[in-house]
Amino acid sequence: MKIAVLISGGVDSAVAVELLHREGHDLHLFYIRIGNDTDEGDCSAEEDIEMCTLIARRYGLPFRVVSLHEEYWDSVMAYTLRTVREGLTPHPDMMCNKLVKFGYFEERWGKDFDSTATGHYASVVEKDGKLWLGTAADPVKDQTDFLARISYDQLRHLIFPLGRLPKSEVRRIAEEVALPNARRKDSQGICFLGKINYNDFIERHLGTRPGPVIEIETGKKVGEHRGYWFHTIGQRKGLGMSGGPWFVVRKNVRDNVVYVSNGYDTRRQYGREIPLEQINWITEDPFRSGETAIKVAFKTRHTPQFLTGTLTRESEDSLTLHSDSDVQGIAPGQYAVIYTPDCCICLGSSMISVPVPKRHRAGSLSPTKKSEENHG
């Protein structure tokens, strides 16, 4: 096949090239360049491009650097900043895959090829005459949760050569064939932005807005924050408070208050009922005709572990996920990624919405107060 391969300069996409080259495909390598938002230059991108050039020369393959700078900032970063400003928790990597790698790139360059390949740890599975997004053999490296917003048309055009390999085998292959990046460290951080500090990025665009940090059980002020947009539900690190561990459990966006709870086992940190909206099924709606509840596996964060529960349909555009076990740090704005009960197929994802406050009970917070406290 004639295949466009998205490479990053890292070992994973380089080994994807090696595996596809072994199969004799006609490969064309692409690096998507996204400039940063400072005047400091783009040194990390230059290093990546240099490594990609070496890989292309190693195999004698055509290589092209393509720019999607404006599209990236107008879509992914605009979404990220808007979501943070609303007090929610964004997922820029998920949106980057959907909108940039498999969106703009496909529309402009990928469409001229039989398939597009990447170094993602995932797989494309054929079942019942349809294609499905399958999980990777390496549960620690599995990246289906970053791909769970893609469409069926996007999935049909994708190849994931690393889906059946553990990371250790990928490293071994890279060293065996003497790839120049065989021992290069894996990249970290926001999609395409390399080593940029997330809080520095947020401050550069949204500034600071100091406010109180309140212990939710006592109502006592225990610290000061620089802006609610620097914090997410479930966060433990980066609070700068002694006597912990402290966890962020609520945010009041209107009054710029961050609520925290002290200790590992306080009930305020956990929940079992997760309201969902903005539903995206990749291949098909898993609810059969007449069904209103199905058993599923799911994740609410990037982790090797799956949780189990029951997914109920509330309306055409809303769901509720009832977890079989406690879920720590349920953060509105993030996504619940839904899998089949055997954890083999990623069905899609839905955004975690702000929970609707329960009816007022004697001795509890008033509905107005509870709504404010839960926002974000």
C-alpha positions in Angstrom: 0.0 0.0 0.0 0.9 3.6 -0.4 1.1 4.8 3.2 1.6 8.2 4.9 3.5 7.7 8.1 3.3 10.4 10.8 6.7 10.5 12.6 7.7 12.5 15.5 11.4 11.8 16.0 10.7 9.3 18.7 11.4 5.6 18.8 7.8 4.5 18.5 7.1 6.1 15.1 10.5 5.1 13.9 9.9 1.4 14.7 6.5 1.8 13.0 8.4 2.8 9.8 10.7 -0.2 10.3 7.8 -2.7 10.5 6.0 -1.3 7.5 9.2 -1.1 5.5 9.7 -4.9 6.2 6.3 -5.5 4.7 7.3 -3.7 1.5 4.9 -0.8 1.5 5.4 2.5 -0.3 6.1 4.8 2.6 6.0 8.6 2.7 7.1 10.2 6.0 5.5 13.4 7.4 6.3 15.5 10.4 3.6 17.9 11.5 5.1 21.2 12.7 3.3 23.3 15.3 5.3 26.4 16.4 5.1 27.4 20.0 3.5 30.6 21.3 6.7 32.4 22.5 9.6 34.2 20.9 12.1 31.6 22.2 12.3 29.7 19.0 11.3 26.1 18.5 14.5 24.1 19.4 12.7 20.9 20.3 11.0 20.8 16.9 14.4 21.3 15.2 15.8 18.4 17.1 12.8 16.2 16.2 13.0 17.2 12.5 16.7 16.4 12.4 16.0 12.9 13.9 13.1 12.4 11.4 15.5 13.3 8.5 18.0 10.7 9.7 15.2 8.0 9.8 14.1 9.0 6.3 17.7 8.7 5.0 18.1 5.4 6.8 15.4 3.9 4.7 15.7 6.0 1.6 12.2 7.4 2.0 10.6 10.7 1.0 10.2 13.0 4.0 8.2 16.2 4.3 7.6 18.7 7.1 4.1 20.1 7.0 2.8 23.1 9.0 -0.5 23.2 10.8 0.4 26.0 13.1 -2.7 28.2 12.7 -5.1 25.2 12.6 -3.6 23.8 15.8 -3.9 27.1 17.7 -7.3 27.9 16.3 -8.7 24.5 17.3 -6.8 22.6 20.0 -5.4 25.5 21.9 -8.6 27.6 21.6 -10.5 24.6 23.0 -8.0 24.1 25.8 -8.0 27.7 27.0 -11.8 28.0 26.7 -12.3 24.8 28.7 -9.8 25.9 31.4 -11.4 29.4 31.7 -14.8 27.7 32.3 -13.3 25.8 35.2 -13.3 22.5 33.4 -10.4 20.1 32.7 -9.4 19.9 29.0 -7.9 17.0 27.1 -5.8 18.6 24.4 -4.1 15.4 23.3 -7.4 13.8 22.5 -8.5 16.8 20.5 -5.1 17.0 18.8 -5.6 13.5 17.4 -9.1 14.1 16.2 -8.7 17.6 14.8 -5.1 17.9 13.7 -3.4 14.5 13.1 -6.5 12.8 11.7 -8.4 15.9 10.8 -6.5 18.6 9.0 -3.6 16.4 8.0 -6.0 13.8 6.5 -7.9 16.5 4.6 -4.8 18.0 3.0 -2.3 15.2 2.6 -3.5 11.9 4.1 -6.4 11.6 1.6 -3.9 10.9 -1.2 -2.7 7.7 0.4 -4.3 4.3 1.0 -3.7 4.6 4.8 -2.1 6.8 7.4 0.1 5.1 10.0 1.3 6.3 13.4 3.3 5.0 16.3 0.3 4.9 18.7 -0.2 1.9 20.9 -3.6 0.8 19.6 -5.0 -1.5 17.0 -7.7 -1.7 14.3 -9.8 -4.8 14.8 -12.2 -6.3 12.2 -15.3 -7.8 13.8 -18.8 -8.5 12.5 -17.9 -7.0 9.1 -16.9 -3.6 10.8 -13.7 -2.1 12.0 -13.2 -1.3 15.7 -10.6 0.6 17.7 -8.8 -2.2 19.7 -6.6 -1.9 22.8 -2.9 -2.5 22.6 -1.0 -5.5 23.8 0.9 -3.4 26.3 -1.6 -2.2 28.9 0.8 0.4 30.3 1.4 2.0 26.9 -2.1 1.6 25.5 -3.2 4.9 24.0 -6.8 4.2 22.9 -8.0 6.7 25.5 -6.2 9.4 23.5 -8.0 8.2 20.3 -11.5 7.9 21.6 -12.9 11.0 19.9 -12.0 9.9 16.3 -14.8 9.0 13.8 -15.3 5.8 12.0 -14.2 7.4 8.7 -10.9 8.4 10.4 -10.5 4.9 11.9 -10.9 3.2 8.5 -7.9 5.1 7.2 -5.5 4.3 10.1 -2.8 1.7 10.7 -1.2 1.2 14.1 1.8 -1.1 13.6 2.8 -1.2 17.3 -0.6 -2.4 18.5 0.5 -6.0 19.2 4.0 -5.2 20.6 5.1 -4.4 24.2 7.3 -1.3 24.6 10.2 -3.5 25.5 10.0 -5.2 22.1 9.8 -1.9 20.3 13.0 -0.8 22.1 14.6 -4.1 21.2 13.7 -3.8 17.5 15.1 -0.2 17.4 18.4 -1.4 18.9 18.5 -4.5 16.7 18.3 -2.4 13.5 20.5 0.4 15.0 17.9 3.2 14.7 19.5 6.5 15.6 16.8 7.2 18.2 16.8 3.7 19.7 17.6 5.0 23.2 15.9 8.4 22.9 13.6 9.2 25.9 9.8 9.2 25.3 8.4 12.7 25.0 6.2 14.2 27.6 3.8 17.1 27.8 0.9 18.5 25.7 0.6 17.2 22.2 3.2 18.9 19.9 4.3 21.4 22.6 7.2 19.3 23.9 8.7 20.4 27.1 6.5 23.5 27.7 5.4 23.9 31.3 1.6 23.6 31.4 1.1 26.2 34.2 3.4 28.7 32.4 1.4 28.2 29.3 -1.9 28.8 31.1 -0.5 31.9 32.9 0.8 33.4 29.7 -2.7 33.3 28.2 -5.1 33.7 31.2 -2.9 35.4 33.7 -3.4 34.9 37.5 -6.4 35.5 39.7 -5.5 34.8 43.4 -8.2 33.4 45.6 -8.8 31.3 48.7 -8.2 27.6 49.2 -10.8 26.2 51.5 -10.9 22.9 53.4 -14.3 21.6 52.3 -15.1 19.7 55.6 -14.5 22.7 57.9 -14.9 25.8 55.7 -11.6 27.0 57.0 -9.2 28.9 54.7 -6.0 26.8 54.5 -4.2 28.5 51.7 -4.2 30.8 48.6 -4.2 29.8 45.0 -3.1 31.8 41.9 -6.3 31.1 39.9 -8.8 28.3 39.7 -7.7 27.5 36.2 -4.4 26.1 37.5 -6.2 23.4 39.4 -8.2 20.3 38.4 -10.5 18.0 40.4 -8.4 15.1 41.9 -5.2 17.1 41.8 -2.7 16.4 44.6 0.7 17.7 43.5 1.4 21.4 43.0 -0.8 22.8 45.8 2.2 24.0 47.8 0.5 23.3 51.1 2.0 21.5 54.2 0.3 18.9 56.4 -1.0 16.9 53.4 -1.8 15.1 51.3 -4.3 17.6 50.1 -6.6 16.9 47.1 -8.7 19.3 45.1 -12.3 18.2 45.3 -14.4 21.2 44.1 -14.1 24.6 42.4 -16.4 27.5 42.6 -15.7 29.4 39.4 -17.9 32.4 40.1 -16.3 33.2 43.4 -12.8 31.9 42.5 -12.6 29.4 45.3 -10.7 26.1 45.3 -11.9 23.5 47.8 -9.6 20.8 49.1 -9.7 17.8 51.4 -7.0 16.4 53.6 -6.0 12.7 53.5 -6.2 9.7 51.2 -9.6 8.3 52.3 -11.9 11.2 52.7 -15.2 10.5 51.0 -15.3 13.9 49.3 -12.7 12.7 46.8 -14.8 9.8 45.4 -17.9 9.2 43.5 -19.7 6.4 41.6 -22.2 8.3 39.5 -20.7 10.1 36.5 -22.9 12.3 34.3 -21.9 12.3 30.6 -22.6 14.4 27.5 -21.1 15.0 24.0 -21.2 11.3 23.2 -18.9 9.9 20.5 -19.3 6.3 19.4 -16.5 5.4 17.0 -18.0 2.5 15.1 -21.6 2.2 16.3 -23.9 2.9 19.2 -23.5 -0.1 21.6 -27.0 0.2 22.9 -29.2 -2.3 21.1 -32.8 -1.5 20.2 -34.8 -1.0 23.4 -31.8 -1.1 25.7 -31.3 1.6 28.3 -28.5 0.1 30.3 -25.4 -1.9 29.3 -22.3 -3.2 31.2 -19.0 -1.6 30.2 -15.4 -1.1 31.2 -14.1 2.4 31.3 -11.4 4.9 32.2 -11.6 8.5 33.4 -7.8 9.1 33.2 -4.7 7.7 31.4 -3.9 4.5 33.4 -3.4 0.8 32.7 -6.3 -0.1 35.0 -9.9 -0.4 33.8 -13.0 0.2 35.9 -16.3 -1.5 35.4 -19.8 -0.3 35.6 -23.2 0.2 34.0 -23.9 2.8 31.4 -27.4 4.1 31.2 -29.0 6.2 28.5 -30.8 9.3 30.0 -31.6 11.0 26.7 -30.4 11.1 23.1 -27.4 13.2 24.1 -26.7 12.3 27.7 -25.6 9.2 29.6 -24.9 8.3 33.2 -22.0 6.0 34.1 -22.6 4.0 37.4 -19.3 2.7 38.5 -19.0 -0.6 40.4 -16.2 0.9 42.6 -15.2 4.3 43.9 -13.8 6.7 41.3 -11.3 9.3 42.6 -11.2 12.8 41.2 -14.1 12.9 38.8 -13.2 16.0 36.8 -15.9 17.7 34.6 -14.5 18.5 31.1 -12.4 15.3 31.1 -13.6 12.2 29.2 -14.9 8.9 30.2 -13.6 6.4 27.7 -15.9 3.5 27.2 -14.8 -0.1 26.4 -16.4 -3.4 26.0 -16.6 -5.5 29.2 -13.6 -7.6 28.1 -11.6 -4.3 27.7 -10.6 -5.3 24.2 -12.4 -2.7 22.1 -12.7 1.1 22.7 -16.3 2.0 21.9 -15.9 5.7 22.2 -16.0 8.5 24.8 -18.2 11.1 26.5 -17.3 14.3 28.3 -17.9 14.3 32.0 -20.4 17.0 32.7 -21.0 19.1 35.8 -23.2 17.1 38.1 -26.8 18.3 38.8 -27.1 19.0 42.5 -29.2 16.7 44.5 -32.4 18.0 46.1 -32.0 20.0 49.2 -32.1 18.0 52.4 -32.3 19.3 55.9 -28.9 20.1 57.3 -27.2 20.0 53.9 -26.0 22.9 51.7 -28.7 24.8 50.0 -29.2 24.0 46.3 -27.8 27.4 45.2 -24.7 27.0 47.4 -24.2 23.3 46.3 -24.5 24.3 42.6 -21.9 26.9 43.0 -19.6 24.6 44.8 -19.9 21.8 42.3 -19.3 24.0 39.2 -16.2 22.9 37.4 
